[in-house]
Amino acid sequence: MADENPDGAVDIVVGRRDGKDVKEDFTPEQLLKMRKNADKAIRKFIPERRTYLQQRVAADAQAAEVYPELKDPDSDFYKAAGYLANG
């Protein structure tokens, strides 16, 4: 959006509330900040998240070997672990 609207953007639909479009206006400064945040996410946060998820898969597999109860969704241990992991 920043590339296509360097002077700002008017009446951009950002969501819906009560069946009606919610629109906002954006200044050039806001669009530039959004672009910088998006670039940072692509460069930094997404690769970090990918690495974390890969490590999590390995840790989950190791935990399942140490605690076979994690493979049984009906066990109390499995339910407690799920509750603690997901809050």
N, C-alpha and C positions, 0 to 999 in steps of 0.2 A: 504494500500500500504506500510506503514511503517513496518508493521509486516512481510510482505512477502519479503521486500527488505531492510533489516537493513543496508546494505552497500551502499545504494543509488539506483537510478533507472535511466535508460537511454532510450531515445526515447519514452517517454510516450506521447500518443496523448492527448492533452488538449483542442482541438477544431478543427474547420475547417475554412479556409479562401480561398476564390476564388476556391472552389472545392477541395482543397488539405488539408491533415491533417497538423495540427500545432503540432509539437512535442517539448518537453522540457526534459532536464535532471534535476534530483533532487539529491542533496547531502544528506547524512544521516542527517545532521543538519536541512535541509529544511523539510525532511520527519518527523522528530521528532517534529518540530514546527507545522506542519500541524496536526499531531496527537493530540498534546496538544490543539490546537484550536478546533478540532472536539470534543474532550472530554469535553472541556469547554462549547461548544454549546449544547451538549447533557445534561450536568449537569445543566447548568445555563440558557442559552438564550432560549432554546426551552420551558422549563417550564414557564419562565417569559412571553414568547409570548403567551402561552396557557392561562395563567391567564389574560393577557391583553385582549385577544379575548373574553374570558368569560365575563369580565367586560364590554367590548364594546357592546356585545349583550344585556346585561341588560340595559345599558345606552341608546342604540338605541330604545329599547322597551319603556322605560320611556319617551324619547323624542317624540316618535310617539303618546303617550297618551296626552302629553301636547300640541303638535303641530300636529293636525290631517292632516295638509297639507302635512306632510312628507309621508303620505300614497298615495298621488296622484302624480304620476310621471309626469303629465302634468302641475302641478302648478308651477308658477314662484318661489315660496318659496322652493319647492322640488329641483328645478334646482339650485337655489342659494346655498342651503345647501350642495348639492352634490359637487358643484364647490369649496366651502370653505373647505369641508372635504377632498377632494382629490387633492386640489391644482390646 
